[in-house]
Amino acid sequence: MNTKILQPTALFFVALFILSSCNSNKKEEPVAELEPKMETFSLAKSKLTTDLRLPAELSGFSQVDLYAKVNSYVKTLKVDIGSDVKKGQLLIELEAPEISSQLSASESRLHSQEAVYTASNSTYQRLLETSKVEGTISKNDLELALSKKNSDFAQLAAARAGHKEIKSIQDYLQIRAPFDGKVTARNVNTGAYVGQGAQIPLLTVQDQKKLRLSLSVPEAYTGYLKVGDMIGFNVVSLRGETFQAKISRMSGALDLKLRSERVELDVINADEKLLPGMVAEVILPLNSKKETFVVPKSAVVNTAEGIFLIKVVNKKAQRIKVSLGLEVDDKIEVFSDSLQQNDVLLSKANEEIKDGDDIKE
């Protein structure tokens, strides 16, 4: 009975020994590593279109702070903030008693000098007529009368100039609107003393029917804009509304601190929805003016040595130095004199690929 039990056991160990011997004699075959293929594409030209959002500020197309030119008191204040005014409309009437006195004195001097000149001119004319009869008037007397007449005329001209000067000063006592607009600030009350050297204006008048939208465009994007381009913008207080305006002026020079160009748009604001001082977000369309080389962003290698694309030439890598332009989604403009239409480039380039490396397509 014991012999029957040992036989299957012995057979099991014999089989196990034979199996292990076969496995040990089996040689391990090396697995060949396959080089990954590199994706390439043919270079082609196309136009990119995107937009740039920049902050801008609205201001009155015309805006002026009104000051008093002469020392005086506010006699009558005819407008207040929010008042609509027309060009030439009287806004403030000032009072300066000393100017009234000076004007009266200058008028008296003017009338007196007119009378003196009238008399001397009349005397000269009579002597001139009489001198036509030979021997009646000496030449010296005629010259003296002419000299007196010219002197009185000079005095009359001086009196007229003095009167005109004081009269113009008196005109400064009436402050009028320089253009159609709205009073947006009032800093005085009736009876207040005002005069030269004041730091705060009496009134501020703005033209709100037409506004000026000003923004600074970074140097990299100035070449995509020109006068006449239609631009969209919106403001925080009027959500959901987009306004349109054309570029009216470009400064033509860069601000030395910001490295940007000042651009202005004229905004028609007939309904006065928009207010001066509002901050707007301008949507600048950036459209390529001509077709340029466009590549995937993954094809661009940005290193400390520069920005490169990897060109495949005879299955060898060749680095091409480029400069970048517009970016739209995963596409970007590239510029280089070494690039040609249909050049084969790597779709996914990296810094480890050097000039002359083998490229398996």
C-alpha positions as CSV (number, residue, x, y, z in Angstrom):
1,M,0.0,0.0,0.0
2,N,2.9,2.4,0.8
3,T,4.4,1.5,-2.6
4,K,1.3,2.7,-4.4
5,I,1.4,6.0,-2.7
6,L,5.0,6.7,-3.4
7,Q,4.8,6.0,-7.2
8,P,2.6,9.0,-8.1
9,T,4.8,11.2,-6.0
10,A,7.9,10.1,-7.7
11,L,6.4,10.6,-11.1
12,F,5.5,14.2,-10.1
13,F,9.0,15.2,-9.1
14,V,10.5,13.6,-12.2
15,A,8.1,15.6,-14.4
16,L,9.0,18.8,-12.5
17,F,12.7,18.2,-13.0
18,I,12.4,17.6,-16.7
19,L,10.3,20.8,-17.1
20,S,12.8,23.0,-15.3
21,S,15.6,21.6,-17.4
22,C,13.9,22.5,-20.6
23,N,13.3,26.1,-19.4
24,S,16.9,26.6,-18.4
25,N,18.1,25.5,-21.8
26,K,15.9,27.9,-23.5
27,K,17.9,31.0,-24.6
28,E,16.4,34.5,-24.1
29,E,16.0,36.3,-27.4
30,P,16.7,40.2,-27.2
31,V,13.7,42.4,-28.1
32,A,14.6,45.0,-30.6
33,E,13.6,48.6,-29.6
34,L,11.7,50.4,-32.4
35,E,12.6,54.1,-32.9
36,P,9.4,56.2,-32.8
37,K,8.5,58.0,-36.0
38,M,8.5,61.8,-35.9
39,E,5.5,63.6,-37.3
40,T,6.1,66.2,-40.0
41,F,4.1,68.6,-42.1
42,S,4.6,70.7,-45.2
43,L,4.9,74.5,-44.6
44,A,2.2,76.6,-46.1
45,K,0.9,80.2,-46.0
46,S,-2.4,81.4,-44.7
47,K,-4.0,84.4,-43.1
48,L,-4.6,84.5,-39.3
49,T,-7.5,86.5,-37.8
50,T,-7.9,87.2,-34.1
51,D,-8.7,90.1,-31.8
52,L,-7.1,92.0,-29.0
53,R,-8.9,93.5,-26.0
54,L,-7.5,96.7,-24.5
55,P,-8.7,99.2,-22.0
56,A,-9.6,102.7,-23.2
57,E,-11.1,105.9,-21.8
58,L,-14.0,108.0,-23.1
59,S,-13.8,111.8,-22.8
60,G,-15.7,114.7,-24.2
61,F,-14.6,115.5,-27.8
62,S,-14.3,119.1,-26.6
63,Q,-13.8,120.0,-23.0
64,V,-12.8,123.3,-21.4
65,D,-12.4,124.6,-17.9
66,L,-13.5,128.2,-17.5
67,Y,-11.6,130.7,-15.3
68,A,-12.0,134.4,-14.4
69,K,-9.4,136.5,-16.1
70,V,-9.9,139.6,-13.9
71,N,-10.3,140.0,-10.1
72,S,-14.1,140.3,-9.6
73,Y,-17.2,138.9,-7.8
74,V,-19.8,136.5,-9.2
75,K,-22.8,138.7,-9.8
76,T,-25.1,136.2,-11.6
77,L,-24.8,132.5,-12.1
78,K,-27.0,131.4,-14.9
79,V,-26.3,127.7,-15.2
80,D,-25.7,124.7,-13.0
81,I,-24.3,121.2,-13.4
82,G,-26.2,119.3,-16.1
83,S,-27.3,122.4,-17.9
84,D,-27.2,122.2,-21.7
85,V,-25.6,125.3,-23.2
86,K,-25.2,126.7,-26.7
87,K,-22.2,128.4,-28.1
88,G,-22.0,132.1,-27.0
89,Q,-24.6,131.6,-24.2
90,L,-23.9,133.8,-21.1
91,L,-23.0,131.4,-18.2
92,I,-21.7,133.7,-15.5
93,E,-21.8,137.5,-15.1
94,L,-19.0,139.0,-13.0
95,E,-18.8,142.4,-11.3
96,A,-15.7,144.6,-10.9
97,P,-16.5,148.2,-9.9
98,E,-13.0,149.5,-10.5
99,I,-13.2,148.4,-14.1
100,S,-16.4,150.3,-14.6
101,S,-14.7,153.4,-13.2
102,Q,-11.7,152.9,-15.5
103,L,-14.0,152.5,-18.4
104,S,-15.8,155.8,-17.6
105,A,-12.4,157.6,-17.3
106,S,-11.1,156.3,-20.6
107,E,-14.3,157.3,-22.4
108,S,-13.9,160.8,-21.0
109,R,-10.3,161.0,-22.2
110,L,-11.3,159.6,-25.6
111,H,-14.1,162.3,-26.0
112,S,-11.7,165.0,-24.9
113,Q,-9.0,163.9,-27.3
114,E,-11.5,163.7,-30.1
115,A,-12.4,167.3,-29.5
116,V,-8.8,168.4,-29.4
117,Y,-8.0,166.7,-32.6
118,T,-11.1,168.0,-34.3
119,A,-10.0,171.6,-33.5
120,S,-6.4,171.2,-34.6
121,N,-7.5,169.5,-37.8
122,S,-10.0,172.2,-38.5
123,T,-7.3,174.9,-37.9
124,Y,-4.8,173.1,-40.2
125,Q,-7.4,172.8,-43.0
126,R,-8.3,176.5,-42.8
127,L,-4.6,177.6,-42.9
128,L,-4.1,175.2,-45.8
129,E,-6.9,176.8,-47.8
130,T,-5.7,180.3,-47.0
131,S,-2.1,179.5,-47.9
132,K,-3.2,178.9,-51.4
133,V,-3.4,182.7,-51.7
134,E,0.3,183.7,-52.0
135,G,1.7,185.7,-49.1
136,T,-1.2,185.2,-46.7
137,I,0.2,182.4,-44.5
138,S,3.8,181.7,-43.8
139,K,5.2,178.3,-44.5
140,N,6.3,178.0,-40.9
141,D,2.8,178.6,-39.5
142,L,1.4,176.0,-41.8
143,E,4.0,173.4,-40.7
144,L,3.3,174.2,-37.0
145,A,-0.4,173.6,-37.6
146,L,0.3,170.3,-39.4
147,S,2.6,169.2,-36.6
148,K,-0.1,170.1,-34.0
149,K,-2.7,168.2,-35.9
150,N,-0.5,165.0,-36.2
151,S,0.4,165.2,-32.5
152,D,-3.3,165.4,-31.6
153,F,-4.1,162.5,-33.9
154,A,-1.5,160.4,-32.2
155,Q,-2.9,161.3,-28.8
156,L,-6.4,160.3,-30.1
157,A,-5.1,157.0,-31.3
158,A,-3.6,156.3,-27.9
159,A,-6.9,157.2,-26.2
160,R,-8.8,154.9,-28.5
161,A,-6.4,152.0,-27.8
162,G,-6.7,152.6,-24.0
163,H,-10.5,152.6,-24.2
164,K,-10.5,149.5,-26.3
165,E,-8.2,147.7,-23.8
166,I,-10.5,148.5,-20.8
167,K,-13.5,147.6,-22.9
168,S,-12.1,144.2,-23.6
169,I,-11.3,143.7,-20.0
170,Q,-14.9,144.5,-19.2
171,D,-16.0,141.9,-21.7
172,Y,-14.1,139.3,-19.6
173,L,-16.7,140.0,-16.9
174,Q,-19.2,138.0,-19.0
175,I,-18.2,134.3,-19.3
176,R,-19.8,132.6,-22.3
177,A,-20.0,129.0,-23.6
178,P,-17.2,128.4,-26.2
179,F,-19.2,125.6,-27.9
180,D,-22.4,123.6,-27.6
181,G,-22.2,121.2,-24.6
182,K,-23.1,120.4,-21.1
183,V,-22.0,121.9,-17.8
184,T,-20.3,119.1,-15.9
185,A,-18.8,121.0,-13.0
186,R,-19.6,124.1,-11.0
187,N,-17.3,125.3,-8.3
188,V,-18.6,128.8,-7.4
189,N,-21.7,130.5,-6.0
190,T,-23.1,133.9,-6.4
191,G,-21.1,136.5,-4.5
192,A,-17.9,134.5,-4.5
193,Y,-14.6,136.4,-5.1
194,V,-12.7,135.1,-8.2
195,G,-9.7,136.2,-10.0
196,Q,-6.4,135.5,-11.7
197,G,-4.3,132.6,-10.3
198,A,-7.2,130.5,-9.2
199,Q,-6.5,126.8,-9.2
200,I,-10.1,125.6,-9.5
201,P,-12.2,126.5,-12.6
202,L,-15.5,128.3,-12.2
203,L,-17.2,125.8,-14.6
204,T,-16.4,122.9,-16.8
205,V,-18.1,122.5,-20.1
206,Q,-18.0,119.3,-22.2
207,D,-19.3,118.3,-25.6
208,Q,-21.1,115.0,-25.0
209,K,-22.8,114.6,-28.3
210,K,-19.5,113.4,-29.7
211,L,-16.9,111.6,-27.6
212,R,-13.3,110.8,-27.9
213,L,-12.2,107.2,-27.2
214,S,-8.5,107.0,-26.4
215,L,-6.3,103.9,-26.0
216,S,-2.7,102.9,-26.2
217,V,-1.9,100.1,-28.6
218,P,1.3,98.0,-27.9
219,E,4.1,98.3,-30.5
220,A,3.6,94.7,-31.6
221,Y,0.1,95.3,-32.9
222,T,0.3,98.8,-34.3
223,G,0.9,97.5,-37.8
224,Y,-2.4,95.8,-37.9
225,L,-4.4,99.0,-37.6
226,K,-5.1,102.0,-39.8
227,V,-7.2,105.1,-39.8
228,G,-10.8,104.3,-40.9
229,D,-10.9,100.8,-39.4
230,M,-14.2,100.0,-37.6
231,I,-13.7,99.0,-34.0
232,G,-16.1,97.6,-31.4
233,F,-16.1,98.4,-27.7
234,N,-18.3,98.0,-24.7
235,V,-18.6,99.6,-21.2
236,V,-19.3,98.0,-17.8
237,S,-22.4,100.1,-17.1
238,L,-24.1,99.0,-20.3
239,R,-23.6,95.2,-20.3
240,G,-24.7,93.3,-23.4
241,E,-24.3,96.4,-25.7
242,T,-21.5,96.7,-28.2
243,F,-20.8,100.1,-29.7
244,Q,-19.0,100.8,-33.0
245,A,-16.6,103.6,-34.0
246,K,-13.9,104.3,-36.6
247,I,-10.3,105.0,-35.9
248,S,-10.0,108.8,-36.5
249,R,-6.4,109.5,-35.5
250,M,-3.2,107.6,-34.8
251,S,-0.3,109.5,-33.2
252,G,2.3,108.0,-35.6
253,A,4.9,107.7,-32.8
254,L,5.4,105.4,-29.8
255,D,5.3,106.6,-26.2
256,L,8.8,106.2,-24.9
257,K,7.7,104.8,-21.5
258,L,4.9,102.5,-22.6
259,R,6.3,101.6,-26.0
260,S,2.8,102.0,-27.4
261,E,1.0,104.3,-29.9
262,R,-1.9,106.5,-29.0
263,V,-5.1,105.8,-31.0
264,E,-8.3,107.9,-30.9
265,L,-11.8,107.0,-32.2
266,D,-14.6,109.5,-32.6
267,V,-17.8,108.2,-31.0
268,I,-21.2,109.7,-32.0
269,N,-23.2,109.9,-28.8
270,A,-26.5,111.5,-29.9
271,D,-28.5,109.7,-27.2
272,E,-25.9,110.5,-24.5
273,K,-25.9,106.9,-23.3
274,L,-22.1,107.1,-22.9
275,L,-20.6,109.4,-20.5
276,P,-17.1,111.1,-20.5
277,G,-14.8,109.3,-18.0
278,M,-16.2,105.8,-18.7
279,V,-13.6,103.1,-19.0
280,A,-14.3,100.9,-22.1
281,E,-13.0,97.6,-23.4
282,V,-12.0,97.9,-27.0
283,I,-12.0,94.9,-29.3
284,L,-9.3,95.4,-31.9
285,P,-9.4,93.0,-34.9
286,L,-6.0,91.8,-35.8
287,N,-6.0,90.6,-39.4
288,S,-2.9,89.6,-41.3
289,K,-2.5,92.0,-44.2
290,K,-1.0,89.3,-46.4
291,E,-0.6,85.5,-46.3
292,T,2.3,84.4,-44.0
293,F,3.8,81.1,-42.9
294,V,1.6,79.5,-40.1
295,V,2.8,76.5,-38.0
296,P,1.5,74.6,-35.0
297,K,2.7,76.0,-31.7
298,S,4.2,72.6,-30.9
299,A,6.6,73.0,-33.9
300,V,8.2,76.0,-32.2
301,V,11.3,75.5,-30.0
302,N,12.0,78.4,-27.6
303,T,15.5,78.2,-26.2
304,A,18.1,80.5,-24.6
305,E,19.8,80.7,-28.0
306,G,16.6,81.8,-29.8
307,I,13.4,80.6,-31.3
308,F,13.6,77.8,-33.8
309,L,11.8,75.4,-36.1
310,I,13.2,72.0,-37.0
311,K,13.4,71.5,-40.8
312,V,14.0,68.1,-42.2
313,V,16.6,68.1,-45.0
314,N,17.7,64.6,-46.4
315,K,16.4,63.0,-43.2
316,K,18.6,65.3,-41.1
317,A,17.5,68.0,-38.6
318,Q,18.3,71.6,-39.4
319,R,17.4,74.3,-37.0
320,I,15.8,77.4,-38.6
321,K,15.8,80.6,-36.5
322,V,12.4,82.5,-36.7
323,S,10.5,85.4,-35.2
324,L,6.9,85.0,-34.2
325,G,3.7,86.9,-35.1
326,L,0.1,86.5,-34.3
327,E,-1.2,83.6,-32.2
328,V,-4.6,82.0,-32.8
329,D,-5.6,78.9,-30.8
330,D,-2.8,76.4,-31.5
331,K,-1.5,78.2,-34.6
332,I,1.2,80.9,-34.8
333,E,2.8,83.1,-37.5
334,V,6.5,82.6,-38.1
335,F,8.9,84.7,-40.1
336,S,12.3,83.8,-41.6
337,D,14.2,84.3,-44.9
338,S,15.3,80.6,-44.7
339,L,11.8,79.2,-45.0
340,Q,10.2,78.2,-48.3
341,Q,6.8,77.0,-49.3
342,N,6.4,73.2,-48.8
343,D,9.4,72.9,-46.5
344,V,9.1,69.8,-44.4
345,L,9.1,70.6,-40.6
346,L,8.7,68.6,-37.4
347,S,5.2,68.9,-35.9
348,K,6.5,68.3,-32.4
349,A,9.9,69.7,-32.0
350,N,12.0,69.9,-28.8
351,E,15.2,71.4,-27.6
352,E,17.1,68.0,-27.6
353,I,17.0,67.8,-31.4
354,K,20.3,69.3,-32.7
355,D,21.5,70.2,-36.2
356,G,22.4,67.0,-38.1
357,D,20.4,64.6,-36.0
358,D,18.7,61.7,-37.9
359,I,15.0,62.2,-38.4
360,K,12.9,59.1,-39.0
361,E,9.7,60.1,-40.7
